[in-house]
Amino acid sequence: MLQLHYFPSNASFTPHVLLEEMGLPFELKLVDRTQNAHKSAEYLKLNPNGLIPVLVDGDLVLYETAAICLHLTDSHPEKNLAPAVGTKQRAEFYKWLMWMTNTLQPAMVMYFYTDRYTSSTDPEVLAQITAKTQERVGGMLKQLDEHLAANGGPWMMGQTFTVLDVYAFMLGRWTRGFKGDPSSTQPARSVAAWPHLGPLMERVRNRPSVQRVAVTEALKDIAG
């Protein structure tokens, strides 16, 4: 049976929803970050980076959220949660998945863990880095919003729901504390305020798979 090592509200959210969406049997293994379980010798054998999630599929051990998602979609193409391999749509899918994991997600990590990116302990310096990072993320949210406005469909890939929508929801949810006007030079407000991203967030939020994960992970801001 598939085994997902997770912690509530972490990057494990996307593969957790994906497993629910696919209807696959799987086991959840809590990695309690509050007890530094992700840095334990046992967990580091699974992921030497000490990051969450990890997916165990028989003798295959995978870390990196995007890699886990690709493995699941490629192993179960009948679930139609990614375009067919070799198509132009699949190339577009790769572009957005890599952009989310390599561009937007690292910026969100920098926003939440500003102290990792400077040797300064000055609160004003840290606040300036956080504000600048939020402004950068705002530009990325604008890019997503414009893509949704132009593609003519309710989902990232147009008319078809895919992993991209869950990934966008996860990262978008992490901006829920943002404030400001997205049309100004000030740091952009949360994803819910954008005209096309906001409705996407609601559509994903209302999916039964997402609601089940919200209950399991006790995510009160998502649970209906």
Secondary structure as UniProt FT lines:
FT   STRAND          2..6
FT   TURN            8..9
FT   TURN            11..12
FT   HELIX           13..22
FT   STRAND          26..30
FT   HELIX           33..35
FT   HELIX           37..39
FT   HELIX           41..46
FT   TURN            48..49
FT   STRAND          54..57
FT   TURN            58..59
FT   STRAND          60..63
FT   HELIX           65..75
FT   HELIX           77..79
FT   TURN            85..86
FT   HELIX           88..99
FT   HELIX           100..104
FT   HELIX           105..112
FT   HELIX           114..117
FT   HELIX           123..151
FT   TURN            156..157
FT   HELIX           163..173
FT   TURN            174..177
FT   TURN            182..183
FT   HELIX           191..193
FT   TURN            195..196
FT   HELIX           197..205
FT   HELIX           208..216
FT   TURN            217..218
FT   TURN            220..222
//
